[in-house]
Amino acid sequence: MRKILGRLAAVTLLAASPALALAADAQAQLRAFVGAVQSATGTFVQSTVGPQGRTQPAQRGSFAFQRPGKFNWMVQQPYEQRIVSDGKQVFQYDPDLAQVTVRQVDQAIGTSPAAILFGSGNLEQAFDVSALPARDGLEWLRAKPRSGDAGFSQVDIGMKDDLPVRIELLDAFGQTTRVELAGIQSNPQLPASSFQFQPPAGVDVVKM
């Protein structure tokens, strides 16, 4: 989730040809998701494919979020990793490295795909958006960051039933990271402790 939590934010309404109508439908679904879903839980599978087609081992885990900017992204397989935001700071904990990296939440998700899932506000300022044909039973948008320092080239978002189902991010190194989201439960009551993190004793804490 490191690359996914580092990038994206928005979409612009397009309509004219059948292809653009698909984009408008996906845009409407995205707006409905952002407007109606203030918190959620679910599971994810994340995989990365390099430019030569070499695939890294898939990551599996669960997530929870609460707008604006609070989330808990827990990688459980093949190794443990945890990314937690309390709305002000983002803590990235890697047990194998015995290290916690701390960033301000605006630095971590301000112009990232995480801003769509976990943020709030206007999603139509940071990206140029184009229509994509429907595929795999999903309606699609492609968003390209206006900023040159976003760290990725484009992100495709697949929507179904007003929920994001798949995110495909192409980074500056030609790698494609795909995140499949499933089992999303909308607007559960989540305790404040879900978004709190205390670095374990003995780990290095690096503030960015």
Summary of the structure (lengths in Angstrom):
residues: 208
radius of gyration: 16.6
end to end distance: 17.7
largest distance: 58.5
contacts: 662
relative contact order: 0.26
helix: 18%
strand: 46%
